[in-house]
Amino acid sequence: MKTKNYLKILHVDHDVITPIYRQLADGILDGIDKGQIVKNDILPSLHDLCVAFNISKNTVEKAYFTLKQIGVVGSVKGKGFYVKATLLQSQVS
């Protein structure tokens, strides 16, 4: 599987009122909506996003768990997070 360049898809602005975790979650949802991120894509590791955006691990975890709660993202212990369903699929199930 070819690795996606998530830095071209996701953006974080430290100067806006929207919490960073929400910016990440919304960016992933937007990427799914635009077809840039598809079912079964592996999302960047917590560490990679922390380094790329100069944010804490807790912030990235909160973004991923927010998406997990709505059924868009799944995880495998020790492997990471992946896209479980598109928005349409998550609303149906």
C-alpha positions as CSV (number, residue, x, y, z in Angstrom):
1,M,0.0,0.0,0.0
2,K,1.3,3.4,-1.0
3,T,1.7,5.8,2.0
4,K,-0.3,8.9,1.7
5,N,1.2,12.3,2.4
6,Y,-1.2,13.4,5.1
7,L,0.7,16.7,5.4
8,K,-0.9,17.7,2.1
9,I,-4.4,16.8,3.5
10,L,-4.3,17.8,7.1
11,H,-3.7,21.3,8.4
12,V,-3.4,22.7,11.9
13,D,-3.7,26.4,12.7
14,H,-2.5,27.2,16.2
15,D,-4.0,30.7,16.0
16,V,-7.7,29.9,15.6
17,I,-10.3,29.2,18.3
18,T,-11.1,25.7,17.0
19,P,-9.4,23.1,19.2
20,I,-6.5,21.4,17.4
21,Y,-8.0,17.9,18.0
22,R,-11.1,19.1,16.2
23,Q,-9.1,20.5,13.4
24,L,-7.4,17.2,12.9
25,A,-10.7,15.2,13.1
26,D,-12.4,17.6,10.7
27,G,-9.4,17.4,8.3
28,I,-9.7,13.6,8.2
29,L,-13.5,13.8,7.7
30,D,-12.9,16.3,4.9
31,G,-10.3,14.1,3.3
32,I,-12.7,11.2,3.4
33,D,-15.5,13.4,1.9
34,K,-13.2,14.5,-0.9
35,G,-12.0,10.9,-1.6
36,Q,-8.4,11.7,-0.6
37,I,-8.7,9.2,2.4
38,V,-10.5,6.0,1.7
39,K,-11.7,2.9,3.6
40,N,-8.9,0.8,5.1
41,D,-6.3,3.6,4.7
42,I,-3.9,3.6,7.6
43,L,-3.7,6.9,9.4
44,P,-0.4,8.5,10.5
45,S,1.0,7.3,13.8
46,L,0.4,9.5,16.9
47,H,4.1,10.2,17.0
48,D,4.3,11.3,13.3
49,L,1.4,13.8,13.7
50,C,2.9,15.1,17.0
51,V,6.2,15.9,15.3
52,A,4.6,17.2,12.1
53,F,2.3,19.6,13.8
54,N,4.2,20.2,17.1
55,I,1.3,19.0,19.2
56,S,0.9,16.6,22.1
57,K,0.1,12.9,21.9
58,N,-3.1,13.5,23.9
59,T,-4.3,15.9,21.2
60,V,-3.9,13.4,18.4
61,E,-5.4,10.6,20.5
62,K,-8.4,12.8,21.2
63,A,-8.9,13.5,17.5
64,Y,-8.7,9.8,16.6
65,F,-11.0,8.7,19.5
66,T,-13.5,11.4,18.4
67,L,-13.6,9.7,15.0
68,K,-13.6,6.3,16.6
69,Q,-16.8,7.2,18.6
70,I,-18.7,8.1,15.4
71,G,-17.5,4.9,13.7
72,V,-15.3,6.3,11.0
73,V,-12.0,5.2,12.5
74,G,-11.0,1.8,13.9
75,S,-7.8,0.7,15.7
76,V,-5.7,-2.4,16.1
77,K,-3.7,-2.5,19.3
78,G,0.0,-2.2,18.5
79,K,-0.8,-1.4,14.8
80,G,-2.5,2.0,14.9
81,F,-5.6,3.6,13.5
82,Y,-7.3,3.1,10.1
83,V,-10.3,4.3,8.2
84,K,-13.1,1.9,9.1
85,A,-15.9,3.5,7.1
86,T,-16.8,6.4,4.9
87,L,-19.1,9.0,6.4
88,L,-22.1,7.6,4.5
89,Q,-21.4,4.1,5.8
90,S,-20.9,5.2,9.3
91,Q,-24.3,7.0,9.3
92,V,-26.1,3.9,8.0
93,S,-24.6,1.4,10.5
